Amino acid sequence: MSSPVSTYFRSHAQFAIFVNGLLLIGLGASMLVPALVDFGTNNRDAENFVICALLVGGTGSLFAAAFRQHRTGTLDRRTGYLITLTAWLSVSFFGSLPLAVSSLNISMTDALFETVSGLTTTGATVLSGLDTTAPGLLLWRSLLQWIGGIGIVVMALAMLPLLHVGGMQLFLSESSDVSGKTFPRVGQFARAIGAVYVGLTLACTAGLMVAGMGAFDAVNHAMAAIATGGFSTKDASVGFYNSVGIEVVLIVFMTAGALPLVVYASLLMRGRRAILEDGQVFGFLKVLAVAIGAATVWNISQGMEPFLALRVSAFNVTSVLTDTGFATTDFSTWGSFAIGLFFVLYFIGGCAGSTAGAIKIFRWQILFVSALRHLKTTLSPSRILVLRYQQKQIDGDTIAAVRNFFFMYLITFVVLSLAAMATGLDFLSSTSAVAQGMANAGPGLGPVVGPATNFGHVPEAAKWVVMAAMLLGRLELATVYVVLLPDFWKR
């Protein structure tokens, strides 16, 4: 008699392995791109990329061939959770191989950290000497972010709503910003999102080149900006260029990456009404404007010249709120108010259906209107108030999902922060490293993990804690936690 676990494995997990195999085939093929770049520059890492491409692609082919008979398996909720989690774990491991065997001479832990940071579009790095790093390796880091970015959007708009993760059911394809009227077929929706993603990347590349950035750097920074990733080709990040034009272009496209990508496609088909109907967009832009204004006023009060204050505040606030991770200066030295402001921004994030991370604007909006209703009904207990969000009534299950998400987010943040402190990191470094990891935001705060340094010198155990934070934050917590429940594996 078979156990419940083996029964579940036969009926569901084999299909997940088949899907993982297809993803690894695509990942292996993508490794040939930096291989060609390194071949063109006579860099010895080209051979490593080719070997890794064959290994990863071959492994994926074996998985797909061995379990191809299960490709039509039932995609129920449990299978959805399993595919989502295992896909991110497998792609993270196999994607780290080119870095682990490269001329960088880094440990497997560092290679995994860099890969997880890229795929989750976090942008935290363990590498230094980027200015002289082989171009193929730099391009691979950017490709990881770009691949992760489109994967995040597909997951957020296609998988998470079906799994009812943290209130994401509001964005079911038949009812919300993925409108069934606008995109009547899943294939059409996927093509529209892909076209928007590629179009924004090309537009950002062109803008950066016009602003004075070289072609190679422009491609890398464009992929990082649209994916709200933050990997740069320079140790000093965007501050290396000291260009107002480049900063303005990146501000525009970092913001674009933090807005729902489906809105752009809807904008082409339905005009500006598509933006007016999405309450997230204006909510996010309002928060962004207020945060930039607050940082600017604070910097001026500290003696900074007004234009410089606006310039550095606009760029760095946008980078943190959109969870991108670029930096032009060490904003953790701006004083206590600025540190507090940036710490709060780690928990806000962009819009659902974007490449940005953190808690996301729509959950804050729902929590706010829910709290407001509570206050009003406290004043008038017999009063009946209907909560609405984006012209839809919010049911009790959705509100409960949002509240549970906030609770899980807070508990996860506290536990991981304590774990980071146990590795020897100080309070600010630990809490900001975990906060940025869960938000997929890039740099932490302070002299240890702040914008002026990287994660290369933190304890190895702390790197694993931050990796866990990055994956948990990107997978919206419940996607990971539910798989750990014993009930998940029962019939």
HUTALIN-V552792 format. One line per field, one symbol per residue. ss: DSSP state (H for helix, E for strand, - for the rest). phi: phi as a letter, one per 30 degrees, with the letter a starting at -180 (. if undefined). burial: # if it has 24 or more other ideal C-beta (glycine too) atoms within 12 Angstrom, else .. A space follows every 50 residues. Layout:
ss=???
phi=???
burial=???
This chain:
ss=---HHHHHHHHHHHHHHHHHHHHHHHHHHHHHHHHHHHHH----HHHHHH HHHHHHHHHHHHHHHH-HHH------HHHHHHHHHHHHHHHHHHH-HHHH -------HHHHHHHHHHHH----------HHH--HHHHHHHHHHHHHHHH HHHHHHHHHHHHH----HHHH--------------HHHHHHHHHHHHHHH HHHHHHHHHH----HHHHHHHHHHHH----------HHHH---HHHHHHH HHHHHHH---HHHHHHHHHH--HHHH--HHHHHHHHHHHHHHHHHHHHHH H----HHHHHHHHHHHHHHHH---------HHH--HHHHHHHHHH----- ----------HHHHHHHHHHHHHHHHHHH--------EE--EE--HHHHH HHHHHHHHHHHHHHHHHHHHHH----HHHHHHHHHHHHH------HHHH- ---------HHHHHHHHHHHHHHH---HHHHHHH-HHHH--
phi=.ddeddddeddbdddddededdddddddddddddddddddchcddedddd ddddddddddddedddbddcdcedcddddddddeddddddddddddeddd cdddhcddddddedddddddhdjdbccbiddcdedddddddddedddddd ddddddcccddddhdhidddcedcbbdcddddbdbedddddddddddddd ddddeddddddjdddddddddddddddhcjdccbddhddedhbddddded edddddddceddddddddcbideddddcdddddddddddddddddddddd dcjddeddddddddddddddddidjdbcadddcdjddddddddddeccic cdicddcidieddddddddddddddddddbeddcccdbbhibdcdddddd dddddedddddddddddddddddjdddddddddddddddhcjdcbjdcbd ddbbcdcdedddddddddddddddciideddddddeddcde
burial=.......#...########################.##....#.##.### .######.###.##..#..#..#...######################## ##.#.#.####################..#..################## #######################..####..##.....##.###.##.## #.###.##..#.#..####################.###.#.#..##### #################......##.#####.###.##..##.###.##. ...#....########################.#...############# #################.##..#.............#.##.#.#...##. ######.##..##.###.###.#.#..###################.### #.####.##..######################....#...
